[in-house]
């Protein structure tokens, strides 16, 4: 009784109450690492059949075959190329086991493999996010019953974002202007305009590079919700567009942008990563080593909240929740000084002049 080999294939024999069951494991020599999980599955199947217990066997598919199936269903995603590349790297580590055989040992092996490539913890988290989504999809399609990525413990990330100070803004703007005046690439030729437009509107980089002329009427952008990050977040708002007002400076930038099609900017790739090398150049030339393009959105939020109100900042950034706007607002020392000065003025009469 038990495991045996016939030819180069593995089989299993089990006796229960005088009845003998023979099962092909559908594995061959060289696949010994998969035996443990497969034997457990076969035993469950035999026991369920023998005692009349309902048993739903998962459909069988290999990891690579399901990864291809998963990618086909996600063609609409902007990150599709990156997801495909990362799944290819993952398959290079895991090989091509049956999807139902992937377990804790595979997850541990993958984690070591990714760190051996000198990836940052945050990047490793991104790899496992893709894997987690793939497994969740496989569960819905009845290929597996549980998610093996549950064995991965996500690393805590430093999600620090901040607003730029007035002095930092001057440096970034002057550096970007120098690059735009003597550009070595198309992105360098528009980087100053991109930064100024982001500061004056609070728009995300992805929204700016995907902005179309047909969205603009009388210095107001009517951005379709389906084209923004908000497409799954604004179900509570009865709106199909995100309304963005252009001031005089922002409007001038949009009007002078040269493109042959409906897009305002003629970038080759409609992906925020197009500015990656220019942002690195800005860091190097400006000396602001932690500069991120998204800091501009935080800076706009902070300025509007301090000059106008938090509610106005929420409206301009088009946040669904005021709590999100709070995370985008970073009062600096000057704002704090103004705040305590107002407190002093308020209590001055109550305390009397001493």
C-alpha positions as CSV (number, residue, x, y, z in Angstrom):
1,X,0.0,0.0,0.0
2,X,1.1,3.5,-0.7
3,X,3.3,5.2,-3.3
4,X,4.8,3.2,-6.2
5,X,6.3,3.8,-9.6
6,X,5.4,2.2,-12.9
7,X,7.6,3.2,-15.8
8,X,8.5,6.8,-14.9
9,X,5.1,7.7,-13.5
10,X,3.9,7.8,-9.9
11,X,0.8,6.0,-8.6
12,X,-0.9,5.6,-5.3
13,X,-2.6,2.6,-3.7
14,X,-4.7,2.7,-0.6
15,X,-6.9,0.1,1.1
16,X,-10.0,1.1,3.1
17,X,-12.2,-1.4,4.8
18,X,-11.1,-4.2,2.5
19,X,-11.5,-2.0,-0.6
20,X,-8.4,-1.1,-2.7
21,X,-8.1,2.2,-4.5
22,X,-5.6,2.9,-7.3
23,X,-4.9,6.4,-8.4
24,X,-2.5,7.9,-10.9
25,X,-0.8,10.9,-9.4
26,X,-0.2,12.5,-12.8
27,X,3.4,13.1,-11.9
28,X,6.6,11.7,-13.3
29,X,10.2,11.2,-12.0
30,X,11.8,14.6,-11.6
31,X,8.7,16.1,-10.0
32,X,9.3,14.8,-6.5
33,X,8.8,18.2,-4.9
34,X,5.2,18.1,-5.9
35,X,4.5,14.7,-4.4
36,X,3.5,15.7,-0.9
37,X,0.8,18.1,-2.0
38,X,-0.5,15.8,-4.6
39,X,-0.7,12.8,-2.2
40,X,-2.6,14.9,0.3
41,X,-5.1,15.9,-2.4
42,X,-5.5,12.3,-3.7
43,X,-6.0,10.9,-0.1
44,X,-8.8,13.5,0.5
45,X,-10.4,12.5,-2.8
46,X,-10.3,8.8,-1.9
47,X,-11.6,9.3,1.6
48,X,-14.4,11.5,0.4
49,X,-15.5,9.0,-2.2
50,X,-15.3,6.0,0.1
51,X,-17.4,7.6,2.9
52,X,-19.8,9.5,0.6
53,X,-18.6,12.9,1.6
54,X,-19.2,15.7,-0.9
55,X,-15.8,16.6,-2.5
56,X,-15.3,19.3,-5.1
57,X,-12.0,18.8,-6.9
58,X,-10.3,21.9,-8.2
59,X,-9.8,22.2,-12.0
60,X,-6.1,21.5,-12.9
61,X,-4.0,24.0,-14.7
62,X,-0.3,24.8,-14.6
63,X,1.1,28.1,-13.1
64,X,2.3,29.4,-16.4
65,X,-0.9,28.5,-18.3
66,X,-3.0,30.3,-15.7
67,X,-0.6,33.3,-15.6
68,X,-1.2,33.7,-19.4
69,X,-5.0,33.3,-18.9
70,X,-4.9,35.9,-16.1
71,X,-2.9,38.4,-18.2
72,X,-5.4,38.0,-21.1
73,X,-8.2,39.0,-18.7
74,X,-6.3,42.1,-17.6
75,X,-5.4,43.6,-21.0
76,X,-7.2,46.9,-20.0
77,X,-4.8,47.6,-17.1
78,X,-2.2,50.4,-17.6
79,X,0.3,48.3,-15.7
80,X,-0.2,45.3,-17.9
81,X,3.3,45.3,-19.4
82,X,4.9,45.6,-16.0
83,X,2.6,42.8,-14.6
84,X,3.6,40.6,-17.5
85,X,7.3,41.2,-16.9
86,X,7.0,40.4,-13.2
87,X,5.0,37.3,-13.7
88,X,7.6,36.1,-16.1
89,X,10.3,36.6,-13.4
90,X,8.1,34.8,-10.8
91,X,7.7,31.8,-13.2
92,X,11.5,31.8,-13.6
93,X,11.7,31.1,-9.9
94,X,8.7,28.8,-9.3
95,X,8.9,26.9,-12.6
96,X,5.6,25.5,-13.9
97,X,4.0,23.4,-11.1
98,X,0.3,22.8,-11.1
99,X,-1.4,25.9,-9.7
100,X,-3.1,23.8,-6.9
101,X,0.4,22.6,-5.8
102,X,1.8,26.0,-5.1
103,X,2.2,26.4,-1.3
104,X,4.2,27.9,1.5
105,X,7.6,26.5,0.3
106,X,7.1,28.2,-3.1
107,X,6.3,31.5,-1.4
108,X,9.4,31.3,0.8
109,X,11.5,30.3,-2.2
110,X,10.2,33.3,-4.2
111,X,10.8,35.8,-1.5
112,X,14.5,34.7,-1.2
113,X,14.8,34.7,-5.0
114,X,13.5,38.3,-5.2
115,X,15.8,39.6,-2.5
116,X,18.7,37.9,-4.1
117,X,18.0,40.2,-7.1
118,X,18.7,43.2,-4.7
119,X,15.1,44.4,-4.9
120,X,13.8,46.8,-2.2
121,X,11.1,45.5,0.2
122,X,8.6,47.8,-1.3
123,X,9.3,46.3,-4.8
124,X,9.0,42.7,-3.4
125,X,5.6,43.7,-1.9
126,X,4.5,44.8,-5.5
127,X,5.5,41.3,-6.8
128,X,3.4,39.6,-4.2
129,X,0.5,41.9,-4.8
130,X,0.4,40.7,-8.4
131,X,0.7,37.1,-7.2
132,X,-2.1,37.7,-4.7
133,X,-4.4,39.1,-7.3
134,X,-3.6,36.1,-9.6
135,X,-4.5,33.6,-6.8
136,X,-7.7,35.4,-5.9
137,X,-8.8,35.2,-9.5
138,X,-7.9,31.5,-9.5
139,X,-10.0,30.9,-6.4
140,X,-13.0,32.6,-8.1
141,X,-12.5,30.4,-11.1
142,X,-12.4,27.2,-8.9
143,X,-8.8,26.3,-9.8
144,X,-7.6,26.5,-6.2
145,X,-9.5,26.7,-2.8
146,X,-7.1,28.9,-0.8
147,X,-4.6,31.6,-1.5
148,X,-0.9,30.5,-1.0
149,X,0.2,34.1,-0.9
150,X,-1.3,34.3,2.6
151,X,2.1,32.9,3.8
152,X,3.9,36.1,2.7
153,X,4.1,38.8,5.3
154,X,4.2,42.2,3.7
155,X,7.0,44.5,4.7
156,X,6.1,47.8,6.2
157,X,6.8,50.6,3.7
158,X,7.9,54.1,4.2
159,X,5.0,55.8,2.5
160,X,6.3,59.3,3.4
161,X,5.0,62.1,1.2
162,X,5.6,65.8,1.8
163,X,5.0,69.2,0.4
164,X,7.9,71.2,-1.0
165,X,9.0,74.4,0.8
166,X,9.0,77.7,-1.0
167,X,12.7,77.6,-1.3
168,X,12.7,74.0,-2.7
169,X,10.0,75.0,-5.1
170,X,12.1,77.8,-6.5
171,X,15.1,75.4,-7.0
172,X,12.9,72.8,-8.7
173,X,11.3,75.3,-11.0
174,X,14.5,77.0,-12.0
175,X,16.2,73.6,-12.6
176,X,13.3,72.3,-14.7
177,X,13.3,75.6,-16.7
178,X,17.0,75.2,-17.5
179,X,16.4,71.6,-18.7
180,X,13.4,72.7,-20.8
181,X,15.4,75.5,-22.4
182,X,18.2,73.1,-23.5
183,X,16.5,69.7,-23.7
184,X,18.1,66.4,-24.6
185,X,14.8,64.5,-24.8
186,X,11.2,65.3,-25.5
187,X,10.3,65.0,-21.8
188,X,13.0,67.5,-20.9
189,X,11.5,69.8,-23.4
190,X,8.2,69.9,-21.5
191,X,9.2,69.1,-17.9
192,X,8.9,72.7,-16.7
193,X,5.4,72.9,-18.2
194,X,4.4,69.6,-16.6
195,X,5.5,70.8,-13.2
196,X,3.8,74.1,-13.5
197,X,0.6,72.6,-14.7
198,X,0.7,70.1,-11.8
199,X,1.2,72.9,-9.3
200,X,-1.5,75.1,-10.7
201,X,-4.2,72.4,-11.0
202,X,-3.3,69.7,-8.4
203,X,-3.5,67.1,-11.2
204,X,-1.8,63.8,-11.1
205,X,1.0,63.1,-13.6
206,X,-1.0,60.3,-15.2
207,X,-3.9,62.7,-15.7
208,X,-1.6,65.4,-17.2
209,X,0.0,63.1,-19.8
210,X,-3.4,61.6,-20.7
211,X,-5.1,65.0,-21.0
212,X,-6.9,65.5,-24.2
213,X,-7.9,68.8,-25.9
214,X,-11.4,67.6,-26.3
215,X,-11.8,67.5,-22.5
216,X,-11.3,71.3,-22.3
217,X,-14.0,73.9,-22.7
218,X,-13.6,77.6,-21.7
219,X,-10.6,77.0,-19.4
220,X,-12.3,74.1,-17.6
221,X,-11.3,70.5,-17.9
222,X,-14.1,67.9,-17.9
223,X,-12.0,64.8,-17.2
224,X,-14.0,61.5,-17.7
225,X,-13.9,59.6,-14.4
226,X,-13.1,56.4,-16.3
227,X,-9.8,57.9,-17.4
228,X,-8.7,58.9,-13.9
229,X,-7.5,57.1,-10.8
230,X,-11.0,57.8,-9.3
231,X,-12.9,55.4,-11.6
232,X,-13.6,52.9,-8.8
233,X,-13.7,55.4,-5.9
234,X,-16.4,57.9,-6.7
235,X,-19.4,55.7,-6.8
236,X,-20.9,57.9,-4.0
237,X,-20.5,61.0,-6.2
238,X,-23.1,61.4,-8.8
239,X,-20.7,62.6,-11.5
240,X,-19.2,61.2,-14.6
241,X,-16.4,63.8,-14.9
242,X,-13.8,65.4,-12.7
243,X,-14.0,69.2,-13.1
244,X,-10.6,71.0,-13.1
245,X,-10.4,74.8,-13.5
246,X,-7.5,76.3,-15.3
247,X,-6.1,79.6,-14.1
248,X,-4.4,82.0,-16.5
249,X,-0.9,80.3,-16.2
250,X,-2.2,76.7,-16.6
251,X,-4.4,77.7,-19.5
252,X,-1.4,79.3,-21.3
253,X,0.7,76.1,-20.9
254,X,-2.1,74.0,-22.3
255,X,-2.6,76.3,-25.3
256,X,1.1,76.4,-26.2
257,X,1.6,72.7,-26.0
258,X,2.2,71.3,-29.5
259,X,0.8,68.0,-30.6
260,X,-0.6,66.6,-33.7
261,X,-3.4,64.5,-32.2
262,X,-6.1,65.2,-29.5
263,X,-3.6,64.7,-26.6
264,X,-2.2,67.9,-25.1
265,X,1.3,66.4,-24.8
266,X,2.7,64.1,-27.4
267,X,4.5,61.7,-25.1
268,X,5.3,58.3,-26.6
269,X,4.1,56.3,-23.6
270,X,0.9,57.3,-21.7
271,X,2.4,56.1,-18.4
272,X,3.8,58.2,-15.4
273,X,7.1,56.3,-15.7
274,X,8.0,58.5,-18.8
275,X,9.4,61.1,-16.4
276,X,11.5,58.7,-14.4
277,X,14.9,59.7,-15.9
278,X,14.1,63.4,-15.9
279,X,13.1,63.3,-12.2
280,X,16.4,61.6,-11.4
281,X,18.1,64.4,-13.3
282,X,16.2,67.0,-11.4
283,X,17.2,65.4,-8.1
284,X,20.9,65.4,-9.2
285,X,20.9,69.0,-10.4
286,X,18.7,70.5,-7.7
287,X,20.2,68.6,-4.7
288,X,16.7,67.7,-3.5
289,X,17.4,63.9,-3.4
290,X,14.0,62.8,-2.3
291,X,12.0,64.8,-4.9
292,X,9.0,63.0,-6.4
293,X,6.6,64.4,-9.0
294,X,3.7,63.5,-6.7
295,X,5.2,66.0,-4.1
296,X,3.7,68.7,-6.4
297,X,0.2,67.5,-5.7
298,X,0.9,67.5,-1.9
299,X,2.4,71.0,-2.3
300,X,-0.7,72.3,-4.0
301,X,-3.0,70.8,-1.4
302,X,-0.9,72.4,1.4
303,X,-0.9,75.9,-0.2
304,X,-4.6,75.9,-1.0
305,X,-5.5,74.6,2.5
306,X,-3.4,77.3,4.2
307,X,-4.4,80.2,1.8
308,X,-8.1,79.2,1.4
309,X,-9.5,76.2,3.3
310,X,-9.2,72.4,3.6
311,X,-12.6,72.1,1.9
312,X,-11.3,74.0,-1.1
313,X,-8.2,71.8,-1.3
314,X,-10.5,68.8,-1.2
315,X,-12.6,70.1,-4.1
316,X,-9.5,71.0,-6.2
317,X,-7.8,67.7,-5.7
318,X,-11.2,66.0,-6.2
319,X,-10.9,63.7,-3.1
320,X,-13.9,61.7,-2.2
321,X,-13.0,61.9,1.5
322,X,-11.7,64.9,3.5
323,X,-9.5,62.4,5.4
324,X,-7.5,61.9,2.2
325,X,-7.0,65.7,1.8
326,X,-5.7,65.8,5.3
327,X,-3.0,63.3,4.4
328,X,-2.1,65.6,1.5
329,X,-1.7,68.7,3.7
330,X,1.6,69.4,5.4
331,X,1.7,72.7,7.2
332,X,5.2,74.0,7.6
333,X,6.9,76.1,10.3
334,X,5.6,79.4,8.7
335,X,2.0,78.2,8.8
336,X,2.5,77.1,12.4
337,X,3.9,80.5,13.4
338,X,0.9,82.2,11.8
339,X,-1.4,79.8,13.7
340,X,0.1,80.4,17.1
341,X,0.1,84.2,16.4
342,X,-3.6,84.0,15.8
343,X,-4.0,82.1,19.0
344,X,-2.1,84.9,20.8
345,X,-4.3,87.6,19.3
346,X,-7.5,85.7,20.3
347,X,-6.4,85.3,24.0
348,X,-4.8,88.8,24.2
349,X,-8.0,90.6,25.3
350,X,-9.1,87.8,27.6
351,X,-5.8,87.8,29.5
352,X,-5.3,91.5,29.4
353,X,-2.0,93.3,28.7
354,X,0.6,92.5,31.3
